[in-house]
Amino acid sequence: MAGLRLGWGLICPGQLTRMAALIKNAQESLVLLGGAAVLTFFAAFIEGFWSAHPNPPALKFGVGIFFWVLTILYLMSGRKEWYERP
């Protein structure tokens, strides 16, 4: 997505110059890349420690279902300010 944001700044700069649109979209892309890095770290932590730990499968599935429900509730919470642009 970060690369698409950079390309969109070059293809459709709007009222900005191409360089200004590229810089603006690059700043937004850095936030996306930072988020991806944090999520990758958490995924590696879960895979390295939680999956390898000898917990019973019912506990692992229960925790997985709990986090899926949290994710779905978050996505359905209606935080429109994150994806609506002026």
Secondary structure, 3 states (H helix, E strand, C coil): CHHHHHHHHHHCCCCCCHHHHHHHHHHHHHHHHHHHHHHHHHHHHHHHHHCCCCCCHHHHHHHHHHHHHHHHHHHCCCCHHHCCCC
